[in-house]
């Protein structure tokens, strides 16, 4: 099974961390992958839309391509706010979670 071109390009960028479009193109050619420029640009655009890479223009004809950094750490204040909201919500239901004794 062949690895999709998009995955191959993403892996090359991930390994390099940051490179120009010409460097990426040369790296693909060295790996034996030759693609037309329009297909190359389309693949970069798709990766950028998916939020995996960030493409910025360095000069009129040269672009810098780098891995997009995702914010995986949750904001501490936001985390505390969510905990408070959950406590307030639970406190709105008196007697829930407590066993009531029924006397006959």
C-alpha positions in Angstrom: 0.0 0.0 0.0 1.4 3.4 -1.0 1.7 6.2 1.5 -0.4 9.2 0.4 1.6 12.1 -0.9 0.1 14.4 1.8 1.5 12.2 4.6 4.9 12.0 2.9 5.2 15.8 2.6 4.0 16.2 6.2 6.6 13.8 7.5 9.4 15.6 5.5 8.3 19.0 7.1 8.0 17.4 10.5 11.5 16.0 10.4 13.0 19.3 9.1 10.9 21.4 11.5 11.1 24.4 9.1 12.2 24.7 5.5 11.5 26.6 2.3 9.3 25.3 -0.5 12.3 24.8 -2.7 14.1 22.8 0.0 11.0 20.6 0.4 10.8 20.1 -3.3 14.4 19.1 -3.6 13.9 16.7 -0.6 11.0 15.1 -2.4 13.0 14.7 -5.6 15.8 13.1 -3.7 13.3 10.6 -2.2 12.2 9.8 -5.8 8.9 11.7 -5.7 8.3 14.0 -8.6 5.1 16.0 -8.6 3.8 18.9 -10.6 3.9 22.3 -9.0 0.2 22.7 -8.9 -0.2 19.4 -7.1 2.6 20.4 -4.7 0.8 23.7 -3.9 -2.6 22.0 -3.5 -1.1 19.5 -1.0 0.5 22.3 1.0 -2.8 24.2 1.0 -4.7 21.1 2.2 -2.1 20.6 5.0 -2.5 24.3 6.0 -6.3 24.0 6.0 -6.1 21.0 8.3 -4.0 23.1 10.6 -1.0 20.8 10.4 1.5 23.3 8.8 1.9 27.1 8.5 3.1 28.6 5.3 4.4 32.2 5.2 5.9 34.1 2.3 9.6 35.0 2.7 10.0 36.7 -0.7 7.9 37.0 -3.8 8.9 33.5 -5.0 9.9 31.7 -1.8 7.7 30.4 1.1 8.7 29.2 4.5 6.9 26.0 5.6 6.8 24.9 9.3 4.8 22.6 11.6 1.9 24.4 13.2 2.1 24.4 17.0 -1.0 23.2 18.7 -2.0 24.4 22.1 -2.5 21.2 24.0 -2.2 22.6 27.4 -5.5 23.8 28.8 -5.6 27.2 30.4 -5.4 26.9 34.2 -8.0 29.6 34.8 -10.4 28.0 32.3 -10.0 24.7 34.0 -10.8 26.3 37.4 -13.9 28.0 35.9 -15.1 24.6 34.5 -14.7 23.0 37.9 -16.6 25.8 39.6 -19.4 25.5 37.0 -19.7 21.8 37.7 -19.9 22.3 41.4 -22.6 25.0 41.0 -24.5 22.7 38.7 -24.3 19.8 41.1 -25.3 22.0 44.1 -28.5 22.8 42.2 -29.8 19.3 42.9 -30.3 19.0 46.7 -30.1 15.4 48.0 -28.5 13.9 44.9 -25.7 11.7 45.9 -26.9 11.4 49.5 -29.0 8.4 50.5 -32.1 9.4 52.3 -33.4 7.1 55.0 -37.1 6.4 54.7 -38.7 5.7 58.0 -42.0 3.8 58.1 
